[in-house]
Amino acid sequence: MKLTPVRVRGKRKASTTTASHSASPSPRPSKMLRSIQDVKHTRQLRPRTNLDRLPAEILESILLYSGSVALPRASPIIGAKLSSRATLLRFFIWGFHDTWDHWFGIPFPETVEGPKTKDEVKGPRSPQEARYFPCDGDPELQSALLELPWVDIDFILRAHQTWADTYARHRWYEPATGVGGYGAFAATQFEQEYANFLRRPSMPVRTVARNVHPDVRLPLPLVTGPWDEERQKRLLWLLRGGLNLETRDSPTRTLPWEYHLEFLRNAVVQADAPNHVAYRCLRDQCDLMRVPHDLLRRARDDLVKRLQWGQHSEATFELLQEVLEDVNYKLDFQSFSSQK
């Protein structure tokens, strides 16, 4: 007698698909569970792009002729091929070659006047009116190069000396101070100029040579601080080298007011020791007129407390008094303008 099958809910016969899946190998682990060796092996099997396959010499030529500081960031392989010290040095020299070649050996105070704007008053030209002089070079490329993290004062001086030894050994050079001659350029003279600048607090910061295009943007870390000795040297090299900060529409002066307030705080108000070099170099660019009145008044109160309760040297006390007078003038001007 044949038995009658009884169907029970919840119990079903295993399908053939389930059996086949159980016989298949275990699935590949997720990315979080993969080992480092597995990840490296997978990347090695992945096909490279055409740029990654190019040798370093061709990539360097592309970097120089394109002038793109973003090329080394295109991929880790390209960045590794373009990271040698010699390549970076040639790239920096490439960006400043036209300016250095145009103005090498010419003392800045003795230059011939360039074209003036129509609305400018006739009269003798001051060294601060540098942007109206003819100057070769790409200010955008030079600005991008100066903002790179590996560009410090030692690298800049080495690049300038390498360029002079290669392209200007036969040319006359007359330094700002001293006797000139053929092949007399020495980038290390800047160290002596920096030492003289520290010894003479009243020395004005003015252009003495044309080392950068006048329309170059000042890197933001040099504007807002804080400043160590390397940043102080780099700032002084740029200002004495022709960076124009005297015009009203200069890139530094037109920064948002937050940057100007941060400069005042890091240079004088909240600094452990007021930075004389940074303030003397950038005080004309600190446009406190744009800072909100309440924030500027708060900075003034902090300066008053620091003068009353702090123990300062004579030079620091004079600097704090100078900054306080300037802040009070700006506050009075803002109050007078708001009452009109």
Secondary structure, 3 states (H helix, E strand, C coil): CCCCCCCCCCCCCCCHHHHHHHHCCCCCCCHHHCCHHHHHHHHHHCCCCHHHHCCHHHHHHHHHHHCCCCHHHCCHHHHHHCCCHHHHHHHHHHHHHHHHHHHCCCCHHHCCCCCCCCCCCCCCCCCCCHHHCCCCCCHHHHHHHHCCCCCCHHHHHHHHHHHHHHHCCCCEECCCCCCCEECCCCCCHHHHHHHHHHHCCCCCCCCCCCCCCCCCCCCHHHHHCCCCHHHHHHHHHHHHCCCCCCCCCCCCCCCCHHHHHHHHHHHHHCCCCCCHHHHHHHHHHCCHHHCCHHHHHHHHHHHHHHHHHCCCCHHHHHHHHHHHHHHHHHHHHHHHHHHC
